[in-house]
Amino acid sequence: MDTPNPTPKRPIRADDLYRIVTLEDPKISPDGRWIAFTRVQPDPMENNYIRNIWLVSVNGGSPIQLTRGNKDSSPAWSPDGAQIAFQSGRGADGKPQIYVIPVAAPGGEARQITRMLNGASNPAWSPDGTRLAFLSAASADERALEDRSQDEKDIPPKDKLEIKHRAERREEAEKKRLDPYPVWRIPYRTGTTFTGERFAHIYVVDLTVEPLHMRRLTHREANHEPPVWSPDASFIYTARQFDPAQDEPSRTSAIFKIRLDDGHIEPLTDLSATSFTPIPSHDGSLIAFTRYPRADGIPVTERITRVSVIAADTPPYQVRDLNVELDRSAHFLAWTPPDAPHGCEIVFSASHHGNGPIFAAKPDGSGLRTVCEGRFRATFLDANKDGVAFIASTPMCPPELYWQSFDGDKTQLTHFNQPFLDEVCVQDTHEFWFTSPDGAKVHGWYLLPVGYEVGKKYPLALNIHGGPHVMWSTAEASMFHEWQFHAARGYVVLATNPRGSDGYGEMFMRAIHEAWGDVAMMDVMAGVDALLEKGFVDPDRLALTGGSYGGYMVAWILGHTDRFKAAVAQRGVYNLLSFYGTSDVPSLISGEFDAEPWEAPDKLWKHSPLAYAHKIKTPLLIEHAEQDYRVPIEQAEQLFAYVRRSGGNVLMLRYPREGHEKSRSGEPQHRVDRLTHMVEWFDRYAKGAE
């Protein structure tokens, strides 16, 4: 009997975005047998995302769906492993609240724990399993209401009519609160919303006492990071702005511990660094966290992210950095217990040459070792005495869940994307190094187009990363679909890590200090020329795109060369002077250029792409989100006006309801539309320019 021919694989389409599953937040059960995680998939019908909590055995087997609320995330195991707390927006008003579900009844009924006015998030169990800590935002007036014994938040609505009336009252109160809108600090807007007077506070609820009472632990007007319990339940650790009176909380964050019995709060770190994500060791004696040191006058943005340790209860708190010798930024920390094969260690992922390997080190900084490496990038992780659970993408696969045993091999535990991958053509990334004109060694990758034939020349789609101090990866989860889509449409895809990128050491990051534009352009164009030498790229059909700082580089390059036939600038910074006054991170500019705008306006204008925008002759598509408060849309409006008024070929696309993360987590229909417009622009002006 003849074996039937397999169905030919097809090229990836823009609307395949709806097929791609991503995973988040793995949490190992207390007995080490199971991993809980969040499964996320775009929903084309609701133009949103389906999020549910799933379980999978560390020994493999089919994953089990635990929740079915479709708006569920942030799983947290109870200490006895019998229940999982999570946040969910399944309620009528769509605001996230905390729920608890028995693990023994997957898909069963979850118990709602909180009914906070502005929602609740990030649940954390006390070590004895009797209490939950969580975050909830509240203004001063709302916090005053919380002190009343029978506020309506503690009383469930009786019917849909009462739900409607409550929503109307809240809407009317919100209108009054924001009319007029008082502004007294910077930033006053972030993400896609105005911050107002609401701040994320830490609450604790005792699950053994009915009715449930939400006790607020924090009172300062500052946003707090998710709470973490000390092993003896005496303290809760968090990070928040060191001095709430200062501007830019994200640049002045410190580690604090809060005493549970009386609410006393004590700082464990100071303003010598921006510190965040505290995690206590299993015996509670040490706190691991990540930080950007401010020493030596180097801007916080140009420092690698350190893994640091302090003693939990012996002031003055001396900080020890563990990854200085490694010289790579660290992410996603977890402790191993003393009975692990290598004893008590801190496990973390790091940015290294376009990959995200996992390392471990002793708390005293000794014994740095590689736990797991390869062509992948770990994005979330958890650890116990037996190994590490982590989410990772590879060049050929979107994020899946993996298990790395400390005494064995890496095992892929989920295969949610395999049915989709079995249908489509996926192109591998090809690594290469090249030399910039001044001798610097630079790293890059390319994908060949689907149906590639030796001897033919193809158009190029160059993609420049944002940051500026991040890196493209061989396994860039956020770009898997976009790069594969461009390859499917017949483009060679090029991504490089020019100077300023993370993953190559702190000096490499600092190479663009006070030198935005010129240095990175030199490296990027050297990468284009190195690829041209391989013979399969048509030099007359070059296109480029990039977002955020990548958008900055697109506009900068177009103002200095006409080699590209088409370009798409996304959510970019184009005028450093006005960006300082409208962004939620103005210190990015003063730190990177060693000056405030009023001290060096000429220097900032010299390094602004807008200063050269009148020279742009390449057909340019500008796309920007209307509620982007990281890089406000006024940046796009200025670039559009300059290019248009100087006679250039330019089109601007404005996306409502979206922020800076539109391309990664915006409305799915907008994400598909963005890719469609981009490749149509490339096809019209670059691919067709034979």
KACOR-V697925 format. One record per residue. N is the residue number from 1. RES is the residue in one letter. PSI is psi as a letter, one per 40 degrees, with the letter a starting at -180 (* if undefined). OMEGA is omega in whole degrees, 0 to 359 (* if undefined). BURIAL is 1 if it has 9 or more other ideal C-beta (glycine too) atoms within 8 Angstrom, else 0. Layout:
# KACOR-V697925
n=[N & N]
res=[RES & RES]
psi=[PSI & PSI]
omega=[OMEGA & OMEGA]
burial=[BURIAL & BURIAL]
This chain:
# KACOR-V697925
n=[1 & 2 & 3 & 4 & 5 & 6 & 7 & 8 & 9 & 10 & 11 & 12 & 13 & 14 & 15 & 16 & 17 & 18 & 19 & 20 & 21 & 22 & 23 & 24 & 25 & 26 & 27 & 28 & 29 & 30 & 31 & 32 & 33 & 34 & 35 & 36 & 37 & 38 & 39 & 40 & 41 & 42 & 43 & 44 & 45 & 46 & 47 & 48 & 49 & 50 & 51 & 52 & 53 & 54 & 55 & 56 & 57 & 58 & 59 & 60 & 61 & 62 & 63 & 64 & 65 & 66 & 67 & 68 & 69 & 70 & 71 & 72 & 73 & 74 & 75 & 76 & 77 & 78 & 79 & 80 & 81 & 82 & 83 & 84 & 85 & 86 & 87 & 88 & 89 & 90 & 91 & 92 & 93 & 94 & 95 & 96 & 97 & 98 & 99 & 100 & 101 & 102 & 103 & 104 & 105 & 106 & 107 & 108 & 109 & 110 & 111 & 112 & 113 & 114 & 115 & 116 & 117 & 118 & 119 & 120 & 121 & 122 & 123 & 124 & 125 & 126 & 127 & 128 & 129 & 130 & 131 & 132 & 133 & 134 & 135 & 136 & 137 & 138 & 139 & 140 & 141 & 142 & 143 & 144 & 145 & 146 & 147 & 148 & 149 & 150 & 151 & 152 & 153 & 154 & 155 & 156 & 157 & 158 & 159 & 160 & 161 & 162 & 163 & 164 & 165 & 166 & 167 & 168 & 169 & 170 & 171 & 172 & 173 & 174 & 175 & 176 & 177 & 178 & 179 & 180 & 181 & 182 & 183 & 184 & 185 & 186 & 187 & 188 & 189 & 190 & 191 & 192 & 193 & 194 & 195 & 196 & 197 & 198 & 199 & 200 & 201 & 202 & 203 & 204 & 205 & 206 & 207 & 208 & 209 & 210 & 211 & 212 & 213 & 214 & 215 & 216 & 217 & 218 & 219 & 220 & 221 & 222 & 223 & 224 & 225 & 226 & 227 & 228 & 229 & 230 & 231 & 232 & 233 & 234 & 235 & 236 & 237 & 238 & 239 & 240 & 241 & 242 & 243 & 244 & 245 & 246 & 247 & 248 & 249 & 250 & 251 & 252 & 253 & 254 & 255 & 256 & 257 & 258 & 259 & 260 & 261 & 262 & 263 & 264 & 265 & 266 & 267 & 268 & 269 & 270 & 271 & 272 & 273 & 274 & 275 & 276 & 277 & 278 & 279 & 280 & 281 & 282 & 283 & 284 & 285 & 286 & 287 & 288 & 289 & 290 & 291 & 292 & 293 & 294 & 295 & 296 & 297 & 298 & 299 & 300 & 301 & 302 & 303 & 304 & 305 & 306 & 307 & 308 & 309 & 310 & 311 & 312 & 313 & 314 & 315 & 316 & 317 & 318 & 319 & 320 & 321 & 322 & 323 & 324 & 325 & 326 & 327 & 328 & 329 & 330 & 331 & 332 & 333 & 334 & 335 & 336 & 337 & 338 & 339 & 340 & 341 & 342 & 343 & 344 & 345 & 346 & 347 & 348 & 349 & 350 & 351 & 352 & 353 & 354 & 355 & 356 & 357 & 358 & 359 & 360 & 361 & 362 & 363 & 364 & 365 & 366 & 367 & 368 & 369 & 370 & 371 & 372 & 373 & 374 & 375 & 376 & 377 & 378 & 379 & 380 & 381 & 382 & 383 & 384 & 385 & 386 & 387 & 388 & 389 & 390 & 391 & 392 & 393 & 394 & 395 & 396 & 397 & 398 & 399 & 400 & 401 & 402 & 403 & 404 & 405 & 406 & 407 & 408 & 409 & 410 & 411 & 412 & 413 & 414 & 415 & 416 & 417 & 418 & 419 & 420 & 421 & 422 & 423 & 424 & 425 & 426 & 427 & 428 & 429 & 430 & 431 & 432 & 433 & 434 & 435 & 436 & 437 & 438 & 439 & 440 & 441 & 442 & 443 & 444 & 445 & 446 & 447 & 448 & 449 & 450 & 451 & 452 & 453 & 454 & 455 & 456 & 457 & 458 & 459 & 460 & 461 & 462 & 463 & 464 & 465 & 466 & 467 & 468 & 469 & 470 & 471 & 472 & 473 & 474 & 475 & 476 & 477 & 478 & 479 & 480 & 481 & 482 & 483 & 484 & 485 & 486 & 487 & 488 & 489 & 490 & 491 & 492 & 493 & 494 & 495 & 496 & 497 & 498 & 499 & 500 & 501 & 502 & 503 & 504 & 505 & 506 & 507 & 508 & 509 & 510 & 511 & 512 & 513 & 514 & 515 & 516 & 517 & 518 & 519 & 520 & 521 & 522 & 523 & 524 & 525 & 526 & 527 & 528 & 529 & 530 & 531 & 532 & 533 & 534 & 535 & 536 & 537 & 538 & 539 & 540 & 541 & 542 & 543 & 544 & 545 & 546 & 547 & 548 & 549 & 550 & 551 & 552 & 553 & 554 & 555 & 556 & 557 & 558 & 559 & 560 & 561 & 562 & 563 & 564 & 565 & 566 & 567 & 568 & 569 & 570 & 571 & 572 & 573 & 574 & 575 & 576 & 577 & 578 & 579 & 580 & 581 & 582 & 583 & 584 & 585 & 586 & 587 & 588 & 589 & 590 & 591 & 592 & 593 & 594 & 595 & 596 & 597 & 598 & 599 & 600 & 601 & 602 & 603 & 604 & 605 & 606 & 607 & 608 & 609 & 610 & 611 & 612 & 613 & 614 & 615 & 616 & 617 & 618 & 619 & 620 & 621 & 622 & 623 & 624 & 625 & 626 & 627 & 628 & 629 & 630 & 631 & 632 & 633 & 634 & 635 & 636 & 637 & 638 & 639 & 640 & 641 & 642 & 643 & 644 & 645 & 646 & 647 & 648 & 649 & 650 & 651 & 652 & 653 & 654 & 655 & 656 & 657 & 658 & 659 & 660 & 661 & 662 & 663 & 664 & 665 & 666 & 667 & 668 & 669 & 670 & 671 & 672 & 673 & 674 & 675 & 676 & 677 & 678 & 679 & 680 & 681 & 682 & 683 & 684 & 685 & 686 & 687 & 688 & 689 & 690]
res=[M & D & T & P & N & P & T & P & K & R & P & I & R & A & D & D & L & Y & R & I & V & T & L & E & D & P & K & I & S & P & D & G & R & W & I & A & F & T & R & V & Q & P & D & P & M & E & N & N & Y & I & R & N & I & W & L & V & S & V & N & G & G & S & P & I & Q & L & T & R & G & N & K & D & S & S & P & A & W & S & P & D & G & A & Q & I & A & F & Q & S & G & R & G & A & D & G & K & P & Q & I & Y & V & I & P & V & A & A & P & G & G & E & A & R & Q & I & T & R & M & L & N & G & A & S & N & P & A & W & S & P & D & G & T & R & L & A & F & L & S & A & A & S & A & D & E & R & A & L & E & D & R & S & Q & D & E & K & D & I & P & P & K & D & K & L & E & I & K & H & R & A & E & R & R & E & E & A & E & K & K & R & L & D & P & Y & P & V & W & R & I & P & Y & R & T & G & T & T & F & T & G & E & R & F & A & H & I & Y & V & V & D & L & T & V & E & P & L & H & M & R & R & L & T & H & R & E & A & N & H & E & P & P & V & W & S & P & D & A & S & F & I & Y & T & A & R & Q & F & D & P & A & Q & D & E & P & S & R & T & S & A & I & F & K & I & R & L & D & D & G & H & I & E & P & L & T & D & L & S & A & T & S & F & T & P & I & P & S & H & D & G & S & L & I & A & F & T & R & Y & P & R & A & D & G & I & P & V & T & E & R & I & T & R & V & S & V & I & A & A & D & T & P & P & Y & Q & V & R & D & L & N & V & E & L & D & R & S & A & H & F & L & A & W & T & P & P & D & A & P & H & G & C & E & I & V & F & S & A & S & H & H & G & N & G & P & I & F & A & A & K & P & D & G & S & G & L & R & T & V & C & E & G & R & F & R & A & T & F & L & D & A & N & K & D & G & V & A & F & I & A & S & T & P & M & C & P & P & E & L & Y & W & Q & S & F & D & G & D & K & T & Q & L & T & H & F & N & Q & P & F & L & D & E & V & C & V & Q & D & T & H & E & F & W & F & T & S & P & D & G & A & K & V & H & G & W & Y & L & L & P & V & G & Y & E & V & G & K & K & Y & P & L & A & L & N & I & H & G & G & P & H & V & M & W & S & T & A & E & A & S & M & F & H & E & W & Q & F & H & A & A & R & G & Y & V & V & L & A & T & N & P & R & G & S & D & G & Y & G & E & M & F & M & R & A & I & H & E & A & W & G & D & V & A & M & M & D & V & M & A & G & V & D & A & L & L & E & K & G & F & V & D & P & D & R & L & A & L & T & G & G & S & Y & G & G & Y & M & V & A & W & I & L & G & H & T & D & R & F & K & A & A & V & A & Q & R & G & V & Y & N & L & L & S & F & Y & G & T & S & D & V & P & S & L & I & S & G & E & F & D & A & E & P & W & E & A & P & D & K & L & W & K & H & S & P & L & A & Y & A & H & K & I & K & T & P & L & L & I & E & H & A & E & Q & D & Y & R & V & P & I & E & Q & A & E & Q & L & F & A & Y & V & R & R & S & G & G & N & V & L & M & L & R & Y & P & R & E & G & H & E & K & S & R & S & G & E & P & Q & H & R & V & D & R & L & T & H & M & V & E & W & F & D & R & Y & A & K & G & A & E]
psi=[h & i & h & i & h & i & h & i & i & i & i & i & i & d & e & e & d & e & e & h & h & i & i & i & g & h & h & h & i & d & e & e & d & i & h & i & i & h & h & h & h & i & h & d & d & e & f & a & h & h & h & i & h & i & i & i & i & e & e & a & i & h & i & h & h & d & i & f & e & e & f & i & a & f & i & h & h & i & d & e & e & d & i & h & i & i & i & h & f & e & i & d & e & e & h & h & i & h & i & h & i & h & d & e & g & h & e & a & h & i & h & h & d & i & f & i & d & e & i & i & i & g & i & h & i & i & d & e & e & e & i & h & i & i & i & i & i & i & i & d & d & d & d & d & d & d & e & i & d & f & i & e & d & e & h & i & i & d & a & d & d & d & d & d & d & d & d & d & d & d & d & d & d & d & d & d & d & e & g & i & h & h & h & e & i & h & i & e & i & i & b & e & i & h & d & a & e & h & i & h & i & h & i & h & h & h & e & e & h & i & i & h & h & h & h & h & d & i & e & i & g & i & h & i & i & i & i & h & i & i & d & e & e & d & i & h & i & i & i & i & h & d & h & e & e & i & i & g & d & e & e & f & i & i & h & i & i & h & h & d & d & e & e & h & h & h & h & e & i & a & e & e & i & h & i & i & g & i & h & i & i & d & e & e & d & i & h & i & i & i & i & h & i & e & i & e & e & h & i & d & e & e & i & i & h & i & h & i & h & i & i & d & f & g & i & i & h & h & h & h & h & d & f & d & d & d & f & i & i & i & i & g & i & i & i & i & i & d & e & i & d & e & a & h & i & h & h & i & i & i & h & h & f & e & i & g & i & h & i & i & i & i & d & e & e & i & f & h & i & h & d & h & i & a & g & i & h & h & d & i & i & i & i & a & e & d & a & h & h & i & h & i & i & i & d & e & h & i & h & i & h & i & h & h & i & e & f & a & i & h & h & h & d & i & f & d & e & d & d & d & d & e & d & i & h & h & h & i & i & h & i & i & i & i & h & i & d & e & e & h & h & i & i & i & i & i & h & i & i & h & e & h & h & h & e & i & i & i & i & h & h & h & h & h & i & a & c & e & f & a & i & i & i & d & f & h & d & e & e & d & d & d & d & d & d & d & d & d & e & e & i & h & h & h & h & i & g & i & i & e & i & i & e & e & i & d & d & d & d & e & e & e & h & f & f & i & c & d & d & d & d & d & d & d & d & d & d & d & d & d & d & d & e & e & e & e & h & h & e & e & g & h & i & i & i & i & i & b & d & d & d & d & d & d & d & d & d & d & e & e & i & f & d & i & e & i & i & h & h & h & f & i & h & d & h & d & d & d & d & d & e & e & i & e & g & d & e & d & d & d & d & d & e & f & i & i & d & e & d & f & d & d & d & d & d & d & e & h & d & d & e & e & d & e & e & h & e & h & h & h & h & h & h & i & h & d & f & h & e & d & g & i & e & d & d & d & d & d & d & d & d & d & d & d & e & e & e & i & h & i & h & h & h & h & h & i & e & i & a & d & e & d & d & d & e & a & h & d & d & d & d & d & d & d & d & d & d & d & d & d & d & d & d & d & d & d & d & e & f & *]
omega=[181 & 175 & 181 & 178 & 178 & 178 & 180 & 177 & 182 & 175 & 177 & 179 & 178 & 183 & 171 & 173 & 182 & 182 & 190 & 178 & 171 & 182 & 182 & 160 & 177 & 179 & 181 & 180 & 180 & 179 & 176 & 185 & 188 & 173 & 172 & 180 & 178 & 176 & 185 & 177 & 177 & 179 & 183 & 182 & 181 & 183 & 182 & 182 & 174 & 180 & 176 & 178 & 178 & 175 & 172 & 179 & 176 & 178 & 180 & 184 & 183 & 175 & 182 & 177 & 182 & 182 & 181 & 179 & 178 & 176 & 189 & 181 & 175 & 179 & 177 & 180 & 168 & 184 & 178 & 178 & 184 & 184 & 172 & 171 & 180 & 175 & 182 & 175 & 184 & 182 & 184 & 182 & 177 & 180 & 181 & 173 & 180 & 178 & 174 & 181 & 176 & 179 & 183 & 182 & 180 & 181 & 180 & 184 & 177 & 179 & 178 & 182 & 185 & 172 & 184 & 184 & 183 & 179 & 181 & 184 & 171 & 179 & 177 & 181 & 168 & 183 & 179 & 175 & 182 & 184 & 173 & 169 & 181 & 177 & 171 & 181 & 179 & 173 & 179 & 179 & 180 & 177 & 176 & 177 & 182 & 182 & 177 & 188 & 183 & 173 & 185 & 180 & 181 & 183 & 181 & 176 & 184 & 184 & 182 & 180 & 178 & 175 & 180 & 182 & 178 & 179 & 179 & 179 & 179 & 179 & 179 & 178 & 179 & 178 & 180 & 182 & 185 & 182 & 354 & 184 & 181 & 178 & 183 & 179 & 177 & 0 & 175 & 174 & 180 & 185 & 176 & 185 & 169 & 186 & 180 & 181 & 181 & 179 & 181 & 181 & 180 & 178 & 174 & 176 & 176 & 184 & 183 & 184 & 176 & 355 & 181 & 180 & 181 & 180 & 179 & 181 & 187 & 187 & 181 & 181 & 180 & 176 & 181 & 174 & 179 & 183 & 176 & 183 & 167 & 183 & 179 & 178 & 178 & 185 & 166 & 179 & 178 & 171 & 175 & 178 & 183 & 178 & 183 & 179 & 181 & 175 & 175 & 181 & 184 & 181 & 185 & 184 & 179 & 179 & 179 & 169 & 184 & 179 & 186 & 188 & 182 & 178 & 179 & 182 & 184 & 176 & 176 & 176 & 182 & 184 & 173 & 178 & 168 & 190 & 182 & 178 & 176 & 177 & 180 & 174 & 185 & 178 & 176 & 185 & 185 & 175 & 172 & 178 & 176 & 183 & 170 & 178 & 178 & 186 & 173 & 177 & 180 & 180 & 182 & 181 & 184 & 177 & 173 & 178 & 184 & 164 & 187 & 181 & 171 & 172 & 187 & 189 & 181 & 177 & 357 & 188 & 181 & 184 & 176 & 178 & 186 & 188 & 179 & 180 & 178 & 178 & 177 & 179 & 183 & 181 & 167 & 183 & 171 & 176 & 165 & 180 & 181 & 182 & 173 & 183 & 179 & 180 & 182 & 180 & 169 & 179 & 180 & 171 & 182 & 176 & 183 & 174 & 175 & 176 & 180 & 181 & 180 & 181 & 173 & 179 & 175 & 180 & 178 & 179 & 181 & 172 & 177 & 182 & 177 & 178 & 185 & 179 & 181 & 181 & 178 & 176 & 179 & 183 & 174 & 177 & 172 & 183 & 170 & 184 & 185 & 184 & 184 & 170 & 181 & 173 & 180 & 171 & 175 & 179 & 186 & 186 & 172 & 186 & 172 & 181 & 181 & 174 & 176 & 177 & 179 & 179 & 181 & 185 & 174 & 181 & 174 & 185 & 179 & 180 & 184 & 185 & 186 & 178 & 177 & 181 & 178 & 183 & 195 & 175 & 178 & 182 & 179 & 175 & 179 & 185 & 172 & 175 & 179 & 184 & 176 & 183 & 180 & 175 & 181 & 176 & 185 & 188 & 177 & 179 & 173 & 173 & 175 & 181 & 174 & 182 & 182 & 177 & 178 & 178 & 178 & 175 & 187 & 174 & 182 & 170 & 179 & 180 & 184 & 184 & 179 & 176 & 7 & 191 & 170 & 178 & 164 & 180 & 170 & 183 & 186 & 185 & 184 & 183 & 183 & 184 & 183 & 181 & 179 & 178 & 178 & 178 & 179 & 180 & 172 & 181 & 160 & 182 & 181 & 174 & 180 & 174 & 181 & 178 & 191 & 182 & 171 & 174 & 183 & 178 & 185 & 180 & 177 & 178 & 186 & 185 & 179 & 179 & 184 & 184 & 175 & 175 & 190 & 186 & 181 & 178 & 178 & 181 & 182 & 181 & 174 & 176 & 177 & 181 & 178 & 178 & 177 & 180 & 179 & 169 & 183 & 177 & 178 & 183 & 180 & 180 & 181 & 175 & 178 & 176 & 178 & 182 & 179 & 173 & 174 & 174 & 173 & 183 & 176 & 181 & 179 & 181 & 181 & 178 & 183 & 177 & 177 & 185 & 183 & 182 & 179 & 181 & 174 & 178 & 186 & 173 & 189 & 172 & 184 & 179 & 185 & 181 & 181 & 176 & 179 & 185 & 184 & 183 & 174 & 176 & 181 & 181 & 173 & 182 & 182 & 178 & 182 & 184 & 175 & 181 & 168 & 183 & 181 & 178 & 184 & 181 & 181 & 180 & 181 & 178 & 178 & 182 & 177 & 177 & 182 & 180 & 183 & 186 & 179 & 179 & 186 & 177 & 178 & 175 & 190 & 170 & 178 & 175 & 186 & 178 & 185 & 179 & 175 & 180 & 169 & 174 & 186 & 187 & 175 & 176 & 178 & 180 & 179 & 180 & 178 & 182 & 181 & 182 & 181 & 184 & 178 & 173 & 181 & 177 & 188 & 175 & 177 & 174 & 179 & 181 & 179 & 174 & 185 & 177 & 186 & 182 & 185 & 185 & 183 & 185 & 178 & 178 & 184 & 180 & 176 & 180 & 177 & 179 & 179 & 180 & 180 & 179 & 182 & 184 & 175 & 176 & 177 & 181 & 185 & 189 & 182 & 184 & 181 & 184 & 182 & *]
burial=[0 & 0 & 0 & 0 & 0 & 0 & 0 & 0 & 0 & 0 & 0 & 1 & 0 & 1 & 0 & 1 & 1 & 1 & 0 & 1 & 1 & 1 & 1 & 1 & 1 & 1 & 1 & 1 & 1 & 0 & 0 & 1 & 0 & 1 & 1 & 1 & 1 & 1 & 1 & 1 & 1 & 1 & 1 & 1 & 0 & 0 & 0 & 0 & 1 & 1 & 1 & 1 & 1 & 1 & 1 & 1 & 1 & 1 & 0 & 0 & 0 & 0 & 1 & 0 & 1 & 1 & 1 & 0 & 1 & 1 & 1 & 1 & 1 & 1 & 1 & 1 & 1 & 1 & 1 & 0 & 1 & 0 & 1 & 1 & 1 & 1 & 1 & 1 & 1 & 0 & 1 & 0 & 0 & 0 & 1 & 1 & 1 & 1 & 1 & 1 & 1 & 0 & 1 & 0 & 0 & 0 & 0 & 0 & 0 & 1 & 0 & 1 & 1 & 1 & 0 & 1 & 1 & 1 & 1 & 1 & 1 & 1 & 1 & 1 & 1 & 1 & 1 & 0 & 0 & 0 & 1 & 1 & 1 & 1 & 1 & 1 & 1 & 1 & 1 & 0 & 0 & 1 & 1 & 0 & 1 & 1 & 0 & 0 & 0 & 0 & 0 & 0 & 0 & 1 & 0 & 0 & 0 & 0 & 0 & 0 & 0 & 1 & 1 & 0 & 0 & 1 & 1 & 0 & 0 & 1 & 0 & 0 & 0 & 0 & 0 & 0 & 1 & 1 & 0 & 0 & 0 & 0 & 0 & 0 & 0 & 0 & 1 & 0 & 1 & 0 & 0 & 1 & 0 & 0 & 1 & 0 & 1 & 1 & 1 & 0 & 1 & 1 & 1 & 1 & 1 & 1 & 1 & 0 & 0 & 0 & 0 & 1 & 0 & 1 & 0 & 1 & 1 & 1 & 0 & 0 & 0 & 1 & 0 & 1 & 1 & 1 & 1 & 1 & 1 & 1 & 1 & 0 & 1 & 0 & 1 & 1 & 1 & 1 & 1 & 1 & 1 & 1 & 0 & 1 & 0 & 1 & 0 & 1 & 1 & 0 & 1 & 1 & 1 & 1 & 1 & 1 & 1 & 1 & 1 & 1 & 0 & 0 & 1 & 0 & 1 & 0 & 1 & 1 & 1 & 0 & 0 & 0 & 1 & 1 & 1 & 1 & 0 & 1 & 1 & 1 & 1 & 1 & 0 & 1 & 0 & 1 & 1 & 1 & 1 & 1 & 1 & 1 & 1 & 1 & 0 & 0 & 0 & 1 & 1 & 1 & 1 & 1 & 1 & 1 & 1 & 1 & 1 & 1 & 1 & 1 & 1 & 1 & 0 & 0 & 0 & 0 & 1 & 0 & 1 & 1 & 1 & 1 & 1 & 0 & 0 & 0 & 0 & 1 & 1 & 1 & 1 & 1 & 1 & 1 & 1 & 1 & 1 & 0 & 0 & 1 & 0 & 1 & 0 & 1 & 1 & 1 & 1 & 1 & 1 & 1 & 1 & 1 & 0 & 1 & 1 & 1 & 1 & 1 & 1 & 1 & 1 & 1 & 1 & 0 & 1 & 0 & 0 & 1 & 0 & 0 & 1 & 1 & 0 & 0 & 0 & 1 & 1 & 1 & 1 & 1 & 1 & 1 & 1 & 1 & 1 & 0 & 1 & 1 & 1 & 1 & 1 & 1 & 1 & 0 & 0 & 0 & 1 & 1 & 1 & 1 & 1 & 1 & 1 & 1 & 1 & 1 & 0 & 0 & 0 & 0 & 1 & 0 & 1 & 1 & 0 & 1 & 1 & 0 & 0 & 1 & 1 & 0 & 0 & 1 & 1 & 1 & 1 & 0 & 1 & 0 & 1 & 1 & 0 & 1 & 1 & 1 & 0 & 0 & 0 & 1 & 0 & 1 & 1 & 1 & 1 & 1 & 1 & 1 & 1 & 1 & 0 & 1 & 0 & 0 & 0 & 0 & 0 & 1 & 1 & 1 & 1 & 1 & 1 & 1 & 1 & 1 & 1 & 1 & 1 & 1 & 1 & 1 & 1 & 1 & 1 & 1 & 1 & 0 & 1 & 1 & 1 & 1 & 1 & 1 & 1 & 1 & 1 & 1 & 1 & 1 & 1 & 1 & 1 & 1 & 1 & 1 & 1 & 1 & 1 & 1 & 1 & 1 & 1 & 1 & 0 & 1 & 0 & 1 & 1 & 1 & 1 & 1 & 1 & 0 & 1 & 1 & 1 & 0 & 1 & 1 & 1 & 1 & 1 & 1 & 1 & 1 & 1 & 1 & 1 & 1 & 1 & 1 & 0 & 0 & 0 & 1 & 1 & 1 & 0 & 0 & 1 & 1 & 1 & 1 & 1 & 1 & 1 & 1 & 1 & 1 & 1 & 1 & 1 & 1 & 1 & 1 & 1 & 1 & 1 & 0 & 0 & 0 & 0 & 1 & 1 & 1 & 1 & 1 & 1 & 1 & 1 & 1 & 1 & 1 & 1 & 1 & 1 & 1 & 1 & 1 & 0 & 0 & 1 & 1 & 1 & 1 & 1 & 1 & 1 & 1 & 1 & 1 & 1 & 0 & 1 & 0 & 1 & 0 & 0 & 1 & 0 & 0 & 1 & 1 & 1 & 0 & 1 & 1 & 1 & 1 & 0 & 1 & 1 & 0 & 1 & 1 & 0 & 1 & 1 & 1 & 1 & 1 & 1 & 1 & 1 & 1 & 1 & 1 & 1 & 1 & 1 & 1 & 1 & 0 & 1 & 1 & 1 & 1 & 1 & 1 & 0 & 1 & 1 & 0 & 0 & 1 & 0 & 1 & 0 & 1 & 0 & 1 & 1 & 1 & 1 & 0 & 0 & 1 & 1 & 1 & 0 & 1 & 1 & 0 & 0 & 1 & 1 & 1 & 0 & 1 & 1 & 1 & 0 & 1 & 1 & 1 & 1 & 1 & 1 & 0 & 1 & 1 & 1 & 1 & 1 & 1 & 1 & 0 & 0 & 0]
